């Protein structure tokens, strides 16, 4: 969910075990069948690292999916992970700021959740997940919002585990996934992370064109040239066309403000050079992930394009790729060039991902 996670609390990824429930039926027998990822082959897509202590299994993914959509994880049983990460919004929040279990309003927009697992391959720093890099692996990313006072509002993980342990079905599902019906916070985090690793998006019109399944329009071609050259400067942070992810998995100050109301990565590292830096989001599925930026300040893609064209602001930590345009008054794209860039970005939408029935219960 959102990046407001105090990971001093989430260092509590220790086992909180309860007594085993009575033996359940054979339907819940331990099943370590590996999950087979469907990874697109175009543009050099490759596998991603999976933790040795959390192999992805069919039973683990099924459990993680059920947990992701279950409000039992919130303190008052009203909010699930999916409440702020809707599949129809490419697993992001369509609201500017997500609303917590007790009506609390955060100050960041819920990031989309897809192609997350490649972060572990291309970002080798301790700061990988959330807008501010507050989690260094998917398991901690998965458990963090459960303890966040603005999100799911649990005071401790004992209560969460107890609710799951006393549930009529979860002990059996944990046994099927992990070999024991004794539930723990570690297993909870592992199951959700397994499910999140299956959220893979790579079937947009752009991908189909790369696979020679369609022809690009001339406007898309023009926009792709703008994206991948100094004309638009998009590729510096969102990757060149040799990468299918459209993010560098890193953190940048993209010139939103002169004074940073939200310190971003600095909140985690305490380093002054990180003030105002936020994780680069992928440009895939933009039609489904509005509003835009870490604080959801822009409602439309054209607003975003206009911001980079002429609205960026200077500050001590602004990215050099942004500041180099200040002397020229911005990118100076023409109205048609803005439309062309927009059409290229729209070609990155993967409608099959947001409507995939296999990703929801």
C-alpha positions as CSV (number, residue, x, y, z in Angstrom):
1,X,0.0,0.0,0.0
2,X,1.2,3.6,0.5
3,X,4.7,4.4,1.6
4,X,3.9,5.8,5.0
5,X,5.3,2.8,6.8
6,X,7.3,3.1,10.0
7,X,9.5,0.1,9.4
8,X,10.9,0.3,12.9
9,X,7.6,-1.4,13.8
10,X,7.8,-3.9,11.0
11,X,11.1,-5.2,12.2
12,X,8.8,-7.4,14.2
13,X,8.7,-10.0,11.5
14,X,9.1,-12.8,14.0
15,X,6.9,-15.8,14.6
16,X,3.7,-15.3,16.5
17,X,2.5,-18.8,16.8
18,X,-0.7,-20.0,18.3
19,X,-1.9,-23.5,19.2
20,X,-2.8,-25.7,16.3
21,X,-6.4,-26.2,15.4
22,X,-7.8,-29.7,15.1
23,X,-6.7,-31.6,12.0
24,X,-8.7,-30.6,9.0
25,X,-9.6,-32.6,5.9
26,X,-7.3,-33.9,3.1
27,X,-8.2,-30.8,1.1
28,X,-5.8,-28.9,3.3
29,X,-2.9,-31.4,3.1
30,X,0.5,-29.7,2.5
31,X,1.0,-29.0,-1.2
32,X,4.4,-27.6,-2.3
33,X,3.5,-27.7,-6.0
34,X,5.6,-24.9,-7.6
35,X,3.7,-22.0,-9.2
36,X,4.5,-21.6,-12.9
37,X,5.0,-17.9,-13.8
38,X,3.8,-16.7,-17.2
39,X,6.5,-14.2,-18.1
40,X,6.4,-12.3,-21.4
41,X,9.3,-13.1,-23.7
42,X,9.4,-9.9,-25.8
43,X,12.1,-7.2,-25.2
44,X,14.3,-9.5,-23.2
45,X,12.0,-10.1,-20.2
46,X,13.8,-12.4,-17.8
47,X,13.2,-14.1,-14.6
48,X,13.4,-12.4,-11.2
49,X,15.0,-13.6,-8.0
50,X,12.7,-15.4,-5.5
51,X,13.8,-15.8,-1.9
52,X,15.1,-19.2,-1.1
53,X,13.0,-19.3,2.1
54,X,9.8,-18.3,0.2
55,X,9.5,-20.3,-2.9
56,X,6.3,-19.5,-4.9
57,X,3.8,-22.3,-4.8
58,X,0.3,-22.8,-6.1
59,X,-1.1,-23.1,-2.5
60,X,1.0,-20.1,-1.3
61,X,-0.3,-17.8,-4.1
62,X,-3.9,-18.9,-3.5
63,X,-3.5,-18.1,0.2
64,X,-1.9,-14.8,-0.6
65,X,-4.7,-13.9,-2.9
66,X,-7.3,-14.7,-0.3
67,X,-5.5,-12.6,2.3
68,X,-5.0,-9.7,-0.1
69,X,-8.7,-9.3,-0.6
70,X,-9.8,-10.1,3.0
71,X,-10.6,-7.2,5.4
72,X,-9.8,-9.5,8.3
73,X,-6.3,-8.0,8.2
74,X,-7.5,-4.6,9.3
75,X,-8.1,-3.8,13.0
76,X,-11.9,-3.4,12.5
77,X,-12.4,-5.8,9.7
78,X,-13.3,-3.1,7.2
79,X,-10.3,-2.8,4.9
80,X,-8.3,-5.2,2.8
81,X,-5.2,-4.7,0.8
82,X,-7.4,-4.5,-2.3
83,X,-9.3,-1.5,-0.7
84,X,-6.4,0.7,-1.7
85,X,-5.1,-1.5,-4.6
86,X,-8.0,-2.2,-6.8
87,X,-7.4,-4.7,-9.7
88,X,-9.4,-2.5,-12.1
89,X,-7.0,0.4,-11.3
90,X,-3.9,-1.8,-12.0
91,X,-3.8,-2.5,-8.3
92,X,-3.5,1.2,-7.4
93,X,-6.0,3.6,-5.6
94,X,-8.2,5.7,-7.8
95,X,-8.4,8.2,-5.0
96,X,-5.8,10.9,-4.5
97,X,-5.2,9.8,-1.0
98,X,-6.2,6.4,0.3
99,X,-8.6,6.1,3.3
100,X,-7.6,4.0,6.3
101,X,-9.6,1.5,8.3
102,X,-11.0,4.1,10.7
103,X,-11.4,6.9,8.0
104,X,-7.9,8.3,8.4
105,X,-6.6,10.1,5.3
106,X,-3.0,9.6,4.2
107,X,-0.8,12.0,2.3
108,X,0.3,9.7,-0.6
109,X,-1.5,8.0,-3.5
110,X,-1.5,4.2,-3.4
111,X,1.2,2.9,-5.8
112,X,0.2,0.4,-8.5
113,X,1.3,-3.2,-7.8
114,X,2.6,-5.0,-10.9
115,X,6.0,-6.2,-12.1
116,X,7.2,-5.7,-8.5
117,X,9.5,-8.7,-8.3
118,X,12.0,-7.3,-10.8
119,X,12.8,-4.6,-8.3
120,X,14.9,-7.1,-6.5
121,X,16.9,-7.7,-9.6
122,X,17.5,-4.1,-10.8
123,X,17.6,-2.2,-7.5
124,X,20.4,-3.5,-5.3
125,X,20.1,-0.9,-2.6
126,X,18.3,-1.4,0.8
127,X,15.5,0.9,-0.4
128,X,13.2,-0.7,-2.9
129,X,9.5,-0.6,-2.2
130,X,7.0,2.2,-1.4
131,X,7.2,5.8,-2.6
132,X,9.9,6.4,0.0
133,X,11.9,3.2,-0.2
134,X,10.7,2.1,3.3
135,X,10.9,-1.6,2.6
136,X,13.8,-3.6,1.3
137,X,11.9,-6.7,0.1
138,X,8.4,-7.7,-0.9
139,X,7.7,-9.5,2.3
140,X,8.2,-6.4,4.4
141,X,6.3,-4.4,1.8
142,X,3.4,-6.8,2.3
143,X,3.3,-6.7,6.1
144,X,3.9,-3.0,6.6
145,X,0.4,-1.6,5.9
146,X,-1.1,-4.0,8.4
147,X,0.7,-2.2,11.2
148,X,0.5,1.3,9.8
149,X,-1.8,3.4,12.1
150,X,-3.2,5.3,9.1
151,X,-3.9,2.2,7.0
152,X,-5.0,-1.0,8.7
153,X,-4.4,0.3,12.2
154,X,-3.4,-2.8,14.0
155,X,-1.6,-2.2,17.3
156,X,0.3,-5.4,17.1
157,X,0.7,-8.5,15.0
158,X,-0.5,-10.8,17.8
159,X,-4.1,-9.7,17.2
160,X,-3.9,-10.2,13.4
161,X,-2.5,-13.7,13.8
162,X,-5.1,-14.6,16.4
163,X,-7.9,-13.5,14.1
164,X,-6.5,-15.7,11.4
165,X,-5.9,-18.6,13.7
166,X,-9.4,-18.6,15.0
167,X,-10.9,-18.4,11.5
168,X,-12.6,-21.6,10.3
169,X,-10.6,-21.8,7.1
170,X,-7.2,-20.1,7.4
171,X,-5.4,-22.6,9.6
172,X,-6.0,-25.3,6.9
173,X,-5.0,-22.9,4.1
174,X,-1.7,-22.1,5.9
175,X,-1.1,-25.8,6.4
176,X,-1.6,-26.4,2.7
177,X,0.8,-23.6,1.8
178,X,3.4,-24.0,4.6
179,X,3.0,-27.5,6.1
180,X,1.6,-26.4,9.4
181,X,-1.7,-24.8,10.6
182,X,0.2,-22.8,13.2
183,X,-0.1,-19.3,11.7
184,X,2.6,-16.6,12.1
185,X,3.3,-13.1,10.9
186,X,6.2,-14.4,8.8
187,X,4.0,-16.8,6.9
188,X,1.4,-14.1,6.5
189,X,4.0,-11.8,4.8
190,X,5.3,-14.7,2.7
191,X,1.9,-15.6,1.3
192,X,1.0,-12.0,0.3
193,X,4.4,-11.6,-1.3
194,X,3.9,-14.8,-3.3
195,X,0.7,-13.5,-4.7
196,X,2.1,-10.0,-5.4
197,X,4.9,-11.7,-7.4
198,X,2.3,-13.1,-9.8
199,X,1.0,-9.6,-10.7
200,X,2.8,-9.4,-14.1
201,X,1.7,-7.0,-16.8
202,X,3.2,-7.2,-20.3
203,X,0.5,-7.4,-22.9
204,X,-0.1,-3.8,-24.0
205,X,-0.4,-2.5,-27.5
206,X,3.3,-1.6,-27.2
207,X,4.2,-5.2,-26.4
208,X,2.0,-6.5,-29.3
209,X,3.9,-4.2,-31.6
210,X,7.2,-5.4,-30.3
211,X,6.0,-9.0,-31.0
212,X,4.9,-7.9,-34.5
213,X,1.2,-8.5,-33.7
214,X,0.2,-5.0,-34.6
215,X,1.5,-1.9,-36.3
216,X,2.2,1.3,-34.4
217,X,0.4,4.4,-35.5
218,X,2.5,7.3,-36.8
219,X,1.6,9.3,-33.7
220,X,2.9,6.5,-31.4
221,X,6.1,6.3,-33.4
222,X,6.6,10.0,-33.0
223,X,5.8,9.9,-29.3
224,X,8.3,7.0,-28.9
225,X,11.0,9.1,-30.4
226,X,10.2,11.9,-28.1
227,X,10.2,9.5,-25.1
228,X,13.5,7.9,-26.0
229,X,15.6,11.0,-26.9
230,X,16.7,14.3,-25.3
231,X,13.6,15.8,-26.8
232,X,11.4,14.4,-24.0
233,X,14.1,13.2,-21.6
234,X,11.6,10.6,-20.3
235,X,14.1,7.7,-20.7
236,X,16.5,8.9,-18.2
237,X,14.2,7.8,-15.3
238,X,11.8,5.5,-17.0
239,X,14.3,3.4,-19.0
240,X,15.3,3.3,-22.6
241,X,13.4,1.1,-25.0
242,X,15.6,-1.9,-24.4
243,X,13.9,-2.3,-21.0
244,X,10.2,-3.4,-20.8
245,X,9.6,-2.0,-17.3
246,X,9.5,1.8,-18.0
247,X,11.1,2.5,-14.7
248,X,14.7,2.6,-13.5
249,X,13.5,1.2,-10.1
250,X,15.3,4.1,-8.5
251,X,14.5,7.4,-6.6
252,X,14.5,10.9,-8.0
253,X,13.4,14.4,-7.1
254,X,11.5,15.3,-10.3
255,X,11.0,19.0,-9.6
256,X,7.5,19.0,-8.2
257,X,8.2,21.6,-5.5
258,X,10.8,24.1,-4.4
259,X,10.2,23.3,-0.8
260,X,9.5,19.6,0.0
261,X,6.4,19.1,2.2
262,X,7.0,15.4,2.0
263,X,10.7,14.5,2.4
264,X,10.4,11.2,0.5
265,X,13.5,8.9,0.7
266,X,15.1,11.2,3.2
267,X,12.5,10.0,5.8
268,X,14.2,6.6,5.5
269,X,17.9,7.4,5.0
270,X,18.3,10.7,6.9
271,X,20.6,11.9,4.1
272,X,20.0,15.5,3.0
273,X,20.7,14.5,-0.7
274,X,17.6,12.3,-0.6
275,X,15.1,15.1,0.3
276,X,12.2,15.1,-2.1
277,X,13.2,11.8,-3.9
278,X,10.5,9.3,-4.7
279,X,10.4,6.0,-6.4
280,X,10.1,6.1,-10.2
281,X,6.7,4.5,-11.0
282,X,6.3,2.4,-14.1
283,X,4.6,4.1,-17.1
284,X,2.6,1.0,-17.9
285,X,-1.2,1.1,-17.4
286,X,-1.3,4.9,-16.9
287,X,-5.0,5.0,-18.0
288,X,-5.8,2.9,-15.0
289,X,-3.6,4.4,-12.3
290,X,-4.7,8.1,-12.1
291,X,-4.2,10.3,-10.2
292,X,-0.5,10.8,-10.7
293,X,2.6,11.6,-8.6
294,X,3.2,10.4,-5.1
295,X,0.6,12.8,-3.8
296,X,-1.9,12.4,-6.7
297,X,-1.8,16.1,-7.6
298,X,-2.4,15.6,-11.3
299,X,-5.7,14.2,-12.5
300,X,-4.8,13.7,-16.2
301,X,-1.8,12.5,-18.2
302,X,-1.8,15.7,-20.2
303,X,-1.4,17.6,-16.9
304,X,1.7,15.4,-16.2
305,X,3.1,16.1,-19.7
306,X,2.6,19.8,-19.3
307,X,4.3,19.7,-15.9
308,X,7.4,18.2,-17.4
309,X,7.1,20.5,-20.4
310,X,7.1,23.7,-18.5
311,X,6.2,23.4,-14.8
312,X,9.2,21.8,-13.1
313,X,10.7,23.6,-10.1
314,X,14.2,23.9,-8.8
315,X,15.4,22.7,-5.4
316,X,18.7,21.6,-3.9
317,X,18.1,18.0,-4.7
318,X,16.3,18.2,-8.0
319,X,17.5,15.6,-10.5
320,X,20.1,16.9,-13.0
321,X,18.0,15.7,-15.9
322,X,15.2,18.0,-14.7
323,X,17.4,21.0,-13.9
324,X,19.2,21.1,-17.2
325,X,15.9,22.2,-18.9
326,X,15.5,25.3,-16.6
327,X,17.6,27.6,-18.8
328,X,15.4,26.8,-21.8
329,X,12.1,27.2,-20.0
330,X,11.4,23.4,-20.1
331,X,11.1,20.9,-22.9
332,X,9.2,23.3,-25.2
333,X,7.2,20.5,-26.8
334,X,4.7,21.7,-29.4
335,X,0.9,20.8,-29.0
336,X,1.3,18.0,-31.5
337,X,4.4,16.6,-29.8
338,X,2.5,16.5,-26.5
339,X,-0.3,14.5,-28.2
340,X,2.2,12.2,-29.8
341,X,3.9,11.5,-26.5
342,X,0.5,11.0,-24.9
343,X,-0.5,8.4,-27.6
344,X,2.8,6.5,-27.0
345,X,2.1,6.4,-23.3
346,X,-1.4,5.2,-23.9
347,X,0.0,2.3,-26.0
348,X,1.5,1.0,-22.7
349,X,-2.0,0.1,-21.3
350,X,-2.5,-3.6,-20.6
351,X,-6.3,-4.0,-20.5
352,X,-6.0,-7.8,-20.1
353,X,-4.1,-7.3,-16.8
354,X,-6.7,-5.2,-15.1
355,X,-9.5,-7.5,-16.2
356,X,-7.7,-10.8,-15.5
357,X,-10.2,-13.0,-13.5
358,X,-7.3,-15.2,-12.3
359,X,-5.9,-12.3,-10.2
360,X,-9.0,-11.9,-8.1
361,X,-10.9,-14.3,-5.8
